[in-house]
């Protein structure tokens, strides 16, 4: 797969579905996290954003009775917020005997950034070759920055699952027109601009392969200009930028980790976002899993459940979980963030920063799909 610098003209605005909810209604609440839930699977590490090794049709791959999962990981800092500046992709697997830690996924020589942020992984139809898509944050050997670039590493299935990584290449770049060039030197969490989270998707309608990603509108300078971007693989094996699928200009700054699940001919486009990234002048929702639905990948899309909200943290624990990923089987994975806060604040008790941070997978739940409605089972 070859990298391209796309210079396509901007399409008409009506080709992009807008998320402009007038009101975000309460959704089904995710079960309250308990101390038993928060027991870490790997006590020396914090783990957060996760994604499975999936087959090209979106189903979760099972190899030798095990699922393989990729996590963002870091050492357990006293302030878990520092994890983002030390993030590495960790490979783990789960089977009847529980979790196994397979160590850092990529060798340093194949990691072009100063940190590795979220992406996706696909086991191709030959059942041997694997592609890991990921975000390179910053540049190796350079000073800290919030520059974000989309990379792919090619590998193979071995005795310990995906590995034998042979190459890593940048696959697509923002055009500065539809997609903001996310290369800020400094920023505030939730307010930095985005070009990250590449998620593989093969369209069952025509077999074409795509990447969805979190981005910021290149045509708008406001603080709240999040979009869900799209790139497509052409017949020559080159990735090209397409128009965004969803824009939340004026509503929200970050539509994180977008991905698509197809059910009964409908395309459900999921993402995660947080209350703090909503424009305070408009409708605001909780930290939760959101989605829109359409009859094709390119839409037009309608908000699921009328507002877009699918599942939310309970109001008494609004930060207990985040970064939800819906598998092809309809299971929802996420990580435990700051749980059990019971209304307390970090200002009142700084020890809560570490003491109440989970940094481990949250309990998995499932979704039911019924037309424009998606609910928790």
ZAFI-581237 format. One record per atom (N, C-alpha, C, O): z, y, x. Coordinates in steps of 0.2 Angstrom, whole numbers, plus 5000, padded with zeros to 4 digits. Layout:
ZYX ...
//
This chain:
500049945004 500050005000 500050065004 500450075009 499650115003 499550175007 499850235004 499850234998 500050275008 500350335006 499750385005 499250385008 499850424999 499350484998 499750544997 500350544994 499450604999 499750664997 499250694991 498750714992 499550684985 499150694979 499050774978 499550814979 498450784976 498250854975 497850864968 497450904968 498150824964 497750824957 497950884953 498550914954 497550914949 497750974945 498250954940 498350894938 498651004938 499150994933 498850984926 498351014924 499050934923 498750914916 499050964911 499451004912 498850954905 499050994899 499750984898 499950924898 500151034896 500851024894 500950974889 501450944888 500450964884 500550924878 500550844880 500650804876 500350834887 500350764889 501050744891 501150684893 501550784892 502150774894 502650774888 502650824884 503050724887 503550724881 504150764883 504450754888 504350804879 504950854880 505550824877 505550804871 506050824881 506750804878 507050864876 507350904880 507050884870 507450944867 507850934861 507750954856 508350894862 508850874857 509150934854 509450974858 509150944847 509551004844 510350984844 510751034845 510450924844 511150894844 511150824847 510750784846 511650814851 511750744854 512350714850 512950734852 512150674846 512650634842 513050584846 512850564851 513650574844 514050524847 513750454847 513450434842 513750414852 513450344852 514050294853 514650314854 513850234853 514250184854 514650194861 514350204866 515250174861 515650194867 515750124871 515850074868 515650134877 515750084882 516550064882 516950114882 516650004883 517349984883 517750014889 517450024894 518350034887 518850064892 518950014898 519049964898 518850044904 518950014910 519649994912 520050044910 519849934914 520549914915 520649904923 520149904926 521249894925 521449884932 521049814934 520849814940 521049764929 520749704931 520049714932 519749684937 519649754928 518949774929 518849804936 518349784939 519349844938 519249884944 519349854951 519349884956 519549784951 519649744957 518949744961 518449724958 518949764967 518349774971 518049704972 518449654974 517449694972 517149634974 517049624982 517149574985 517049684985 517049684993 517549734995 517349794995 518149724996 518649774997 518549825002 518849875002 518149805007 518049855013 517549915011 517449955015 517249905005 516649945004 516749984997 517049954993 516450034997 516250064990 515550054988 515150054993 515450024982 514850014980 514650054974 515150064969 514050074973 513850114967 513250094964 513150034962 512750144964 512050124961 511850054963 511850034969 511550014958 511349954959 510749934955 510549964950 510349884958 509749864954 509649794957 509849774962 509349754952 509249684954 508549674958 508049714957 508449614961 507749594963 507449564956 507749514953 506949594954 506649584948 505949554949 505549574954 505649514945 504949494945 504549544942 504749594940 503849534943 503449594942 503449604934 503249654932 503649554930 503649564923 504349594921 504449604915 504749614925 505349644924 505949604923 506549624923 505849534923 506449494922 506749484929 506449494934 507449474928 507849464934 507649394938 507649344935 507549404944 507349344948 507949304949 508549324951 507949234949 508449184951 508149144956 507649104955 508449144962 508249104967 508849054970 509349084972 508748994969 509248944971 509848954967 510448944970 509748974961 510348984956 510749044957 511249054954 510449094961 510749154962 510349214960 509749214961 510649274958 510349334957 510449374963 511049374966 509949414965 510049464971 510149534969 509649554965 510649564971 510749634969 510849684975 511049664980 510549744974 510549794979 511049844977 510949864971 511449864981 511949924980 511949974985 511749964991 512050034983 512250084988 512950074990 513350054986 513050084996 513750064999 513950115005 513450145008 514550115006 514850155011 515550125013 515850085009 515850145019 516550125020 516950165015 516650215011 517550145014 517950175009 518350235012 518850235015 518050295010 518350355013 518950385008 518950365003 519350425011 519950445007 519650485001 519950484996 519150525003 518750564997 518050524996 517650525000 518050484990 517450444989 516850494989 516250464989 516850554988 516350594987 515950594994 515350614994 516250574999 515950575006 515450515006 515050515011 515450475002 515050415002 514250435002 513850395005 514150484998 513450504998 513150525005 512450515006 513550545009 513250565016 513250505021 513150515027 513450445018 513450385023 513150325019 513250265021 512750335014 512550285010 512050235013 511550265017 512150175013 511650125015 511550075009 512050065005 510950045009 510849995004 511149925006 510949905012 511549895002 511849835004 511549774999 511449784993 511449715002 511149664998 511749614997 512149595001 511749594990 512349544988 511949494984 511449514981 512249444982 512049394978 512549364973 513149364975 512449344967 512949314963 512649254960 512149244958 513149204960 512949134957 513649104954 514149144953 513649044953 514249014950 514849014954 515349014952 514749024961 515349034965 515549104966 515949124970 515249154962 515449224962 514949264967 514349244968 515249314970 514849364974 514849344982 515349314984 514249354985 514149344992 513949404995 513449434992 514149435000 513949495004 513449475009 513649435014 512849495009 512349485014 512249545019 511749535023 512649595019 512649645024 512149695022 511849695017 512049745027 511549805026 510849775025 510749725028 510549795020 509849775018 509349785024 509049735026 509249845026 508749865030 508949875037 509549905038 508649845042 508849865049 508749945050 508249975047 509149965055 509050045056 508350065058 508150125056 507950025061 507350045064 506850055058 506350095059 506950025052 506550035046 506850085041 506550095036 507350115043 507650165038 507550235041 507850265046 507050275038 506850335041 507350395039 507250455042 507750385035 508250445033 508950445036 509050395040 509350495035 509950485038 510450455033 510950425035 510250445027 510550405021 510050365017 509450385017 510250315014 509750275009 510050285002 510650265001 509650314998 509850314991 509450264987 509050224989 509550274980 509350214975 508550204975 508150254977 508450144972 507750124971 507650064967 508050064962 507250024969 507149964965 506849904970 506649924975 506849844967 506549794971 506149744967 506349724961 505549724969 505149674965 504949614970 504749624975 505049554966 504749494969 504049484966 503949474960 503549484970 502849484968 502649414965 503049364966 502149404962 501949344958 501749284963 501749234961 501749304970 501649244974 502349214976 502349154979 502849234973 503549214974 503749214981 504249174982 503449244985 503649254992 503749324994 504249334998 503249364993 503349434995 503749474991 503749474985 504049524994 504549574991 504449644993 504249654999 504449684988 504449764990 505049794988 505249784982 505449824993 505949864991 505749944991 505549964996 505849974986 505750044985 506350084985 506850064982 506450134989 507050164990 506950244992 506350264994 507450284991 507450354993 507750365000 508350345002 507350395004 507650415011 507850485010 507450535009 508550495011 508850565011 508950585018 509250555022 508750655019 508750675025 508250645030 507850605028 508350655036 507950625042 508350595047 508850635050 508150535049 508550505055 508550555061 508050575063 509150565064 509150605070 509150675069 509150715074 509050705063 509150775061 509750795058 510150745056 509850855057 510450875054 510450855046 509950835043 511050865043 511150845036 510650885032 510650955033 510350855027 509950895022 509950855016 510050795016 509650885010 509550855004 508850835003 508550824997 508450835008 507750815008 507750745005 508050695007 507250725001 507150664998 506450644998 505950674996 506350575001 505650555001 505650484999 506150444999 505150454996 505050394993 504750344998 504150355000 505050284999 504850245004 504750175001 505050154996 504350125004 504350055002 504350015008 504050035013 504749965008 504849915014 504649845011 504849825006 504149815015 503949755013 504349695017 504449705022 504449645013 504849585016 504649525012 504149515009 505049475014 504849405011 505549375009 506049395011 505449325005 506049285003 506149235008 505749195010 506849235010 507049185015 507549135013 507749135007 507949105017 508449065015 509049105012 509449075008 509149165014 509649205011 509449255007 509649315006 508849245003 508549294998 508049335002 507849325007 508049394999 507549445001 507749465008 508349485010 507249475013 507349495020 506749495024 506149505021 506849485030 506249485035 505849545034 505149545033 506149605033 505749665032 505349685038 505549685044 504749695037 504249705042 503949775043 503749795048 504049815038 503749885038 504049925033 504349905028 504049995034 504350045029 503850105030 503750125035 503550125024 503150175024 503250225018 503450205012 503150285019 503150335013 502550325009 502050325011 502750325002 502150304998 501950354993 501350354991 502350414992 502050464988 502450524990 503050524992 502150584989 502450654991 502450694985 501950694981 502850744984 502850794978 502250834980 502150854986 501950864975 501350904976 501550984975 501151024977 502250994974 502451064974 502151104967 502351164967 501851064963 501551094957 501851064951 502251094947 501751004950 502050964945 502750944947 503250944943 502850934953 503450904956 503750954962 503350964967 504350974961 504651014966 504750984972 504950924972 504651014978 504750984984 505450984986 505751034988 505850924985 506550924986 506750914993 506850864996 506850974997 506950975004 507551025005 507551055011 507951035001 508551085002 508951065007 509151005008 509251115011 509651105016 510351095014 510751055017 510551135009 511251125006 511151124998 510651134995 511751104995 511751094988 512451074985 512851054989 512451074979 513051054975 512850994971 512350994968 513350944971 513150884968 513050894960 513350934957 512450864958 512250884951 511750934950 511450944945 511750984955 511251034955 510751044960 510351084960 510750994965 510150984969 509550964966 509550934960 508950984968 508350964965 508150894968 508450874973 507750864964 507650794965 506950764966 506450794964 506850714970 506250674971 506550614974 506450594980 506750564969 507150504971 507150454966 506850464961 507450394967 507550344963 506950304961 506750304955 506450284965 505850254963 505950184960 506350144962 505750174954 505850114950 505150084948 504750114945 505050024950 504449984949 504349964942 504849954939 503749974940 503549944933 502849924933 502349964934 502749864930 502049844929 501949844921 502349804918 501449874919 501349884912 501049824909 500449804911 501349794904 501049734901 500449744897 500049694896 500249804896 499649824892 499049814896 498549794893 499049824902 498449824907 498549804914 498149794917 499249784915 499349754922 499449804927 499549784933 499349874926 499349924931 500049934933 500549924929 500149944940 500849954943 501050024944 500550064945 501650044942 501850114943 502550114946 502850064947 502650174948 503350194950 503550254945 503250304945 504150244943 504550304939 505050334944 505250294948 505150394943 505650424948 505950484945 505650514940 506550504948 506950564946 506650624950 506550624956 506450684946 506150734949 506350804946 506750804941 506150854949 506250924946 505550954945 505050944949 505450994939 504851024937 504651074943 505051114945 504051064945 503751114950 503551184947 503451224951 503451184940 503151244937 503751284934 503651334931 504351264935 504951304932 505451314937 505651264941 505751374938 506251394943 506951394940 507351414944 507051364934 507751374931 508151324935 507951274938 508851334934 509351284937 509351214933 509551164936 509051214927 509051154923 508251134922 507951154917 507951094926 507251084926 507151004927 506650994931 507550964925 507450894927 506850864923 506650884917 506450814927 505950784924 505950704926 506250694931 505650664922 505550594925 504750594927 504350604923 504650574933 504050574936 503750504936 504050454934 503050504937 502650444937 502150444943 501850494944 502050384946 501550374951 501250304949 501550264946 500550304950 500250244948 499850214954 499550254959 499750144955 499450114960 498750104958 498550074953 498250134962 497550124960 497250054963 497550024967 496650044962 496349984964 496249974971 496149914974 496250024975 496250024982 496850014985 496950014991 497450014981 498050004984 498450064986 498950064990 498150124984 498550184985 498950214979 498750204973 499450244980 499850274975 499650344974 499450384979 499550364968 499350434966 499850464961 500150424957 500050524961 500450554957 500150564950 499550584950 500550554945 500250574938 500750624935 501250644938 500550654929 501050704926 501650664924 501750604924 502250704924 502850684922 502850654915 502350674911 503250604914 503250574907 503750614902 503550624896 504350634905 504850674901 504950734905 505050734911 505050784901 505350844904 505950874900 505950874894 506450894904 507050914901 507250984903 507751014904 506651024904 506751094906 507151134901 507051134895 507651174904 508051214899 508651174897 509151194894 508651104898 509151064895 509651024900 510251034899 509350994905 509650954910 509350954916 508750964917 509750954922 509450954928 509350894931 508850884936 509650834929 509550774932 509450714927 509950704923 508850684927 508750624923 508750574928 508150554931 509250544930 509350494935 509150424934 509250394928 508850394939 508750324939 508350294933 508550254930 507750334931 507350314926 507050244927 506850224932 506950204921 506650134921 506450124914 506750144910 505950074914 505650054907 505849984906 505749944910 506049964900 506049904897 505649894891 505649944886 505149844890 504749834885 505049784880 505249734882 505049804873 505249754868 504849764862 504749824860 504549714860 504149714853 503549764853 503449804848 503249774859 502749824860 502949894861 502549944861 503649904861 503849974862 504149984869 504349934872 504050044872 504250064879 504850104878 504850154876 505450074881 506050104881 506150134888 506250094893 506150204888 506250234895 506950254895 507150304892 507350224900 508050244901 508250284907 507850284911 508750324906 509050364912 509750374911 510050364906 510050394916 510750414916 510850484918 510450514921 511350514914 511450584916 512250604914 512550564911 512450664917 513150674916 513250744913 512750784912 513850754910 513950814906 513850874910 513550934908 514050874917 514050934921 513350954923 513251014925 512750914921 512150934923 511750954917 511150974918 512050964911 511750994905 511851074906 512251094909 511351104903 511351174903 511951194898 511851174892 512451234900 512951254895 512751294889 513051304885 512151324890 511851364884 511551324879 511351344874 511451254880 511051214875 511551154873 512151154874 511151104870 511551044868 511851004874 511451004879 512450984874 512750944879 512950874877 513250874871 512850834881 513050764880 513550734885 513650764890 513850674884 514350644889 513950614894 513350604894 514350594899 514150544904 513950484901 514350444898 513250464901 513050404898 512350384899 512050414903 512150334896 511450304896 511050334890 511250334885 510450364892 510050394887 509350354888 509250324892 508950374882 508250344882 507850374877 508050404872 507150364878 506650384873 506250324873 506250284877 505850324867 505450264865 504750284863 504650344860 504250244865 503550264863 503150194863 503450144864 502550204860 502150144860 501650134866 501250084866 501750174871 501350164877 501750194883 502250234882 501650174889 501950204895 501950274895 502450314896 501350304893 501250374894 501450414887 501350474887 501750374883 502050414877 501450424871 500950394872 501650464867 502150514867 502850474865 502850424862 503350504868 504050474867 504450514862 504350574861 504950474859 505350504854 506050484856 506150434859 506550534855 507250514857 507550454854 507550444847 507750404857 508150344854 508750364850 509050414853 508850334845 509450354841 509450424838 509950454836 508850454838 508850524836 508950584841 508650634841 509450564846 509650614851 509450594858 509450644862 509350534859 509250504866 509850474869 509750434873 510450474866 511050444868 511050374866 511050364860 511150324871 511250254869 511950234870 512150204865 512250244875 512950224876 513350274880 513050304885 513950284879 514350344882 515050314884 515350264881 515250344890 515950334892 516450354886 516250404882 516950324885 517450344879 517750414881 517850434887 517850454876 518050524877 518650534881 518750584884 519150484880 519750484884 519650474891 520150484895 519150434893 518950424900 518250444901 517850394902 518050504902 517350524902 517050514908 516350514909 517350494914 517050484920 517150414923 517050394929 517350364918 517450294921 516950254923 517050214928 516250274921 515750234924 515150274924 515050334921 514650254928 513950294929 513450244932 513550194934 512850274931 512250244934 512050174931 512050124934 511850184925 511750124921 511050094922 510550134922 510950034923 510250004924 510249944919 510649904919 509649954915 509549904910 509049854913 508449864915 509249784913 508849734916 508249714910 508349734905 507849674913 507349644908 507649604902 507349594897 508249574904 508549534899 508949574894 509249554889 508949644895 509349684890 510149694893 510549714889 510249664899 510949684901 511049744904 510549774907 511649774904 511749844907 512249844912 512849824911 512049854918 512449854924 512549934926 512149974925 513149944929 513350014931 513950004936 514049944939 514250054939 514750054943 515350094940 515350134936 515950074943 516550104940 516650164945 516750164951 516750224941 516850284945 517550304944 517950264946 517750364942 518450384942 518750354935 518550384930 519050304935 519350274929 520050284928 520350304933 520350274922 521050274921 521350344923 521950344925 520950394922 521250464923 521750484918 522150524920 521750464912 522250484907 522350554907 522950574906 521850594907 521850664906 522050704912 522150764912 522250664918 522450704924 521850734928 521250714927 522050774932 521450804936 521650794944 522150784946 521050804948 521150804955 521550864958 521950854963 521550914954 521950974956 522650964955 523050984960 522850924950 523550914949 523750854954 524350864957 523350814956 523550754960 522950734964 522550694962 522850764970 522250744974 522250674976 521650644978 522750634976 522750564977 522350524972 522150464974 522250554967 521750514962 521050514964 520750464962 520850554969 520150544971 520050474974 519550444972 520550454978 520450384980 520750334976 520450284974 521350344973 521650294969 521350274963 521450214961 520950314960 520650304953 519950294954 519550294949 519650284960 518950274961 518850204961 519150164965 518350174957 518250104957 517850084963 518050044967 517250104963 516750084969 516650014969 516549984974 516449984963 516349914962 515949914955 515949954951 515549854954 515249844948 515649854942 516249824942 515449884937 515749884930 515649824926 515149794927 516049814921 515849754917 515149764914 514949814912 514849704913 514149714910 514149704903 514549664900 513749744899 513649734892 512949734891 512449734895 512749714884 512049704882 511849754877 512249784873 511249764876 510949804871 510549764866 510249714867 510549794860 510049764854 509549824853 509749884852 508949794852 508349844851 508149834844 507949774842 508049884840 507749884834 507349954832 507649994830 506749944834 506350004833 506550064837 506650054843 506650124834 506950184838 507650184839 507950224842 507950124837 508750124838 508850074843 508550014844 509350094848 509650044853 510350054852 510650104852 510649994852 511449994851 511749944856 511349894858 512349944856 512749894860 512949834856 513049834850 512849774859 513049714856 513749704857 514049654854 
//
